[in-house]
């Protein structure tokens, strides 16, 4: 009985206090900026609306910018995010959500490996993965140093998005990405996700799993560009994020956030 009481006491103390306001900062690219959302605002405003039910007075600062890479995030979003979190009211729960890397991958195969590495894909991909891993570590360390509960996303296999699988759509948006590049991208995104999982695991960062969903493959949840979610897609994304950030206690990897074998 004594052990049970201690366990319940720890569980209650770890969960966010009901009514305690949150200072939420979201960082990333177009997927966090809300591109493709007919309603507007993407998942950040939806999460805020749900959090405000139990945590009135919570605020959102969405710093995401369309087209940003992980390096762009560091150079343009991370400093303001740290400032906002450090200046949050002392009794507020600080929270940071990160979702970045999609443009790193698109740029890698649409430009970087071709022009900067002369199509030496082995060296290009190895250097890119190291750079991405370093960027993720720096981002998470900087956010956690503010005392913020920090969460990060696993990427979908964007080689399977309609904007990639349809040759005409792909050429219109990413004219130098070939069919062979898509197979490389499908492998590199797994490397990215493994790097994210490794960084999150050692830091106690919560992970939202978008790899094991079809949000970015199903037209029912995609905008007409075949690349970004529509309102229904952002609703689905919000549900995943909400389940992660309200889990209570130390940040954890959500169940199922383990990479599947390469899909055929």
FIPA-106515 format. One record per residue: residue in one letter; x, y, z negated of N, C-alpha, C, CB in turn. Coordinates in steps of 0.1 Angstrom, whole numbers, plus 5000, padded with zeros to 4 digits. Atoms other than C-alpha are relative to their C-alpha. Glycine has a CB too. Example, Ala and Ser with C-alpha at 12.3 -4.5 7.8 and 13.67 -1.06 7.14 Angstrom:
A500949885000512349554922500950125000499050004988S499149895000513749894929499250114992500450055014
END
This chain:
X500849885000500050005000500950135000499150004988X499249885001502850244991500750035014501149984989X499449984987504550185025499050065009500549865005X501049954991501250245043499750154997498749924998X500249865004500750575024501150095006499850024985X498949924995504250695033499950015015501349934996X500150004985503750595070498950105004499749865005X501149914996500450785072500450144997498749964992X499649875003501951085055501050055010500750014986X499049964989504851095080499350035013501149905002X500749984987502451055109499250135000499049885002X500749885000500251335098500950125000499150014987X499149885000503151575091500750025013501049984989X499349984987504651505126499150065010500549865004X500949954990501551595145499850154998498649934999X500249855001500851965154498850034990499850065014X501149965009498752135127498950055007500650104989X501249954993495252195138499950154998498749924995X500249865001494752555146501350085001499450044987X498749934998498552635148500250045014501149904995X499849954986499152845178501349955007500050165000X498850044993501552745205500550115010499649875008X499449924989503952935227500549915010501250094994X499750104989504052735259500750075012498849935005X499349954989506652805286500149885010501450054996X499950104989506552615320501050055010498649975006X499049974990509452605344500049905011501450004993X500050094989509852465378499850065014498949894999X500149954986508952505415498550015003500749905010X501449984996505752515435499049914993499949985015X500950095007504252215417499650054986500749864998X500449935013504252425385499450145003501250014991X500549874996503552755403498549985004500850065011X501450034996500252585415499750015015499250104992X500349994985500652595453499049895004501449985008X501050104995497752425470498750004992500649875001X501150015009495352475441498950105005500450034986X501049914995492052615455499450094988498849925006X500549935012490952715419501050104995499749904989X498949915004494352875411500549964987499450145000X499350025013496852845383500749874998499050014990X499450125001497852485388499849934986501550015002X500250075012498352255358500250094987500849884999X499849935013499752515333498850074994501150115003X501249935006496552715330499049904995499350095010X500950115005494552395326500449954987499949895011X499550055012496752265299499850114989501549975001X500349895010496552605281498650004995500450145006X501550005004492752595282499749894991499250005013X500350115009492752255266500750024987500449875007X499349985013495352345240499350104991501450045003X500649905008493452655230498849964993499650125009X501250055007490452445219500449974986499549885007X499650045013492452305190501150094994500549865001X498949915004495252565189499750145005501449955005X500449864995493552905193501150104999498750054992X498949905000495853195201501249955007500350034986X498950054993498152975221500250085013499949855004X499749924988499953155250500849925010500750134996X499250074989501453055284500850105007499049935009X499149934991504353195303500549905010501250064992X499650084989504553025336501150075009498849965009X498949934993507953115351500449935013501249994991X499750084988507852865380499950095013499149885001X499949934987508752985415500049905011501250105001X500050094989507952815448501450005007498950045010X498850014993510952685466501349984991500250115009X498850005009513252675435500549864999499650064987X499350125003515852405430500350004985501349995009X499650005015517252305396501050114998500649864997X499149905001520052545402499350144999501150005011X500749885000517652825410499350024986498950005011X500749995013515752745378501050054989499449864996X499049955010518952785357500350145002501349915002X499549864997519853115374498850104998500550015014X501149915000516353265373498949984989499350005013X501150035009513953095349500549974986499249895005X499550065013516052945321500250114989501249925001X499749895009517253275305498750064995500850115007X501349955005513753425303499249914991499150055012X500750105008512353105290500649994986500149865006X499350005013514953095262499650124992501549995002X500449885007514153455253498650004995500250125010X501450015004510453395252499849904988499149955011X500150105011510853085230500650054987500649875004X499349955011513353255207499250114993501450055003X500749885006511053555202498549964996499950115010X501450045004507853345195499850024986499849855004X500349995015506053405162500549884992498550024998X499350105008507753215135499149884997500550054987X500950115004504653005127499449935013498950054991X500550064987503952915164500849875003500150095012X499350114994504752575179500650045013499049885001X499449974987507252625207500049885008501550054997X500150124991506852405237500550055014498549955001X499549984986508652385271499749885009501550044999X500250114990507652185302500850035012498450005003X499149994989510052125330499649905011501549984996X500250094988509351985365500750065012498449995003X499249954989512052045390500949895007500950114994X499250094992514051865417499549975014500149874992X500650034987511651835446500750075011498550045000X499349924990513452115465501449965001499850144998X498650054999516851975456500049895011500449944986X500050124991515851655475499750045015498949904996X500349964986514251825505501250085006498750105000X498949934995517152055509501249915003500550114990X498950094999519651775505500049945014499949894990X500150074988518351595536499650095012499049894999X500349914989517151895556501250105003498850094996X498949904997520452095553501349954994499650134994X498850015007523052005527500949895006499849974986X499250114995524251665539500450025014499349874998X499649984986524251765575501050115002498750055008X499149884997525952105573501150014990499250125000X499049985010527952095541500949884999499450034986X499250125001529151735543500249935013499349914990X499850074987529151655580499549865001501550005003X500750135000526751365575500749894992499849965014X499450105009528951195549499149994988501550054995X501150025009525951075530500549944986498949925006X499650065013527850875504500650104991501149895003X499449895008529851175492498950104996501250065007X501049905002526951415496499049964989499250025013X501050055010524451205476500649984986499449875004X499350025013527051125449500250144993501349935002X499749865006527951495444498650064996500750095010X501349945003524251595445499449944987499049975012X500650065012523251345419500850054987500149845001X499349955011526051455396499650144996501550005002X500449875003525051815400498650014994500150085014X501350005006521451745394500049954986499149915009X499950055014522251545363500550104991500949875000X499549895009524351825349499050114998501350065007X501049895001521652075357498949964990499450035013X501150045009518951875339500550004985499549855004X499450005013521251825309500150144994501349934999X499849865004521952195307498650074997500750095011X501349945002518252295311499449944986499149965011X500650055012517152055283500750044988500049845001X499249965012519952145259499650154997501549995003X500349865002519152515264498650024994500150085013X501349995006515452475257499949944986499049935010X500150065013515852245228500750084989500649865000X499249925009518352485212499150114994501250075007X500949905005515352725207499149944990499250065011X500950075009513552465186498749955007499750084989X501250044992511052395214499849855002500050075014X500350134996509352065219500150005015498649954995X499749994985510551985254499549885007501550025002X500650114992508951775281500550025014498549994999X499549994987510151685316499249895009501549985001X500850094991508551515347501049905007499250085010X499450094989509651205367499450045013499849854996X500549964987509351275404499249895007501150055008X500650104991507051105428501049975011498750065006X499250034988508550935458499550095011499949855004X500649904990508151235481500349965014500750144997X499950064986509251035511498749945004501149905001X501350064997505750895509498950105001499649904989X501049904998503951225510499650015014500550144994X500449984986501951285542500850105007498550045000X499149904993504151585550501249935005500350124991X498850084996506951325553499649895010500749954988X500450124993505151025567499550035014499149914993X500549964987503551215596501150085007498750094998X498849934993506351305621499750145004500349925012X500349864995504551615634500050094988498750015007X500049915012503951755599501550014995499149934989X498649995005507551665589500850105008500649864999X499249924991509051835619499750154998499949965014X500549875002506952145613500650074987498550015000X499549955013508252185577501549984997499249954989X498750045003511552005576500649935013500149904988X499750054986512851965612501249915000500150125009X498850084999516151805603499949874992501250084996X500250125008514751525581499649895009499050024988X500350124991514851195601499349894993501349965007X500550125006513250865595501049934991499549905011X499050065008516550735582500250084987501349995007X499949915012516751035558498949974990499950155004X501150045009513350925544500449884991498749975008X499650115007514750595534501150034989500649885009X499049965009517750765518499350084988501050095007X500749935010515451005500499249924990498950105007X500750095009513350725486501049934989499449895008X499050055009516550585470500550114990501149935007X499449905008517850915458499050054989500450125009X500949965010514651005440500049904988498550015006X499950105011515050685420501350044991500149865005X498849965007518550805411499750124991501250035010X500449885007517151145401499249964987499150095008X500950045011514450975379500849934989498949915005X499250065010517050755362500850104993500949895007X499249905007519151055354499150084991500650105011X501049945009516051225340499749924988498750045007X500350095011515250925319501149994990499649865005X498850015008518750905306500250124991501349975008X499849875007518951275297498950014989499950115009X501249995010515451255280500249914989498749985008X499950105010516250945261500950044988500449875005X499149965010519251075243499750134992501450015006X500449875006517551405235498750004993500150115010X501450005005514151285224499050085007500050034985X500949924992512451465252498949915006500850065012X501250074995508951355263500150005015498750064995X500050024985508551225299498649985005501049895004X501350024993505551255322500349935013499350145003X499750094989505550985348499150035012499849854996X500749984987504551095383500449915011500150155004X499650104990506450825401499049895002501449944995X500950114999503950565393498550045001500149914987X501349964996500950755406499950015015499750144993X500249974986499450815440499550145003499149895006X500549864999498551175434500650075013500450094988X499349934988501051285462499949915013501450024996X500250094988499951005486498650005005500549864998X501550024998496151025484499450145004499349954988X500649874995494351295505499050064990499549985014X501049955009491751315478500650094989499349884993X499449915010494251485455501150095006500749914989X499049924994496351665481499350125008500849925010X500549894992495952005498500349975015500850134996X499950034985495852035536501449995005499250105007X498650014995499652065539500649874998500850114993X499550145003500051705527501250004992500349945014X498749985008502751825503499750034986500950105006X500349955014501151995473498649954996500050165000X501350055005498251885451498950115003500049984985X501149915000494752035455499550014986498949955010X500549985013492552125426499849874993498650085001X500150135006491651765420501349944996499249905010X498750055003495251675421500650074987501050025011X499549945012496151935395499249964988499950165002X500750065012493351805373500649874996498549985005X499450135004494951465374501450024994500149915013X498749975005498351615368499950054986500750105009X500249945014497051815338499749894990498850095001X500350115009495651495323501349934995499049905006X498850075004499051325324500850094991500849975013X499249915008500851625310499450014986500150145006X500649985012498251675283500249884990498550025002X499850125008498551315271501449994994499749875008X498650005005502251355268500350104989501050035012X499749905009502351685250499250004987499850145006X500850015012499651595225500249874993498650025003X499850135005501151265216500350004985501149925007X499749985014502251405182501349944996498949934992X498750045004505551365164501150035010500049854998X498949984991508851355181499749975014501349924995X500350024985508851375219500449865003500750105008X499750144996508651025234499849995015499149914992X500350044986508750875268498649935000501149905006X501450064999505150785278500149855004499150085009X500050144996504350415282499949995016498849924994X500050024985504950305318501050095007498650035005X499049924993507650555325501349935003500350134991X498950094996509850285339499949985015500149864992X500050004986510850285375499649865006501350045006X500350134993509250015397501149975010498650015007X499150034989511349825422499750085013500049855003X500349924988511650005456498849955007501250005010X501350044993508250005473500249995015498950114997X499850034985508049865508499150105008499649855003
END
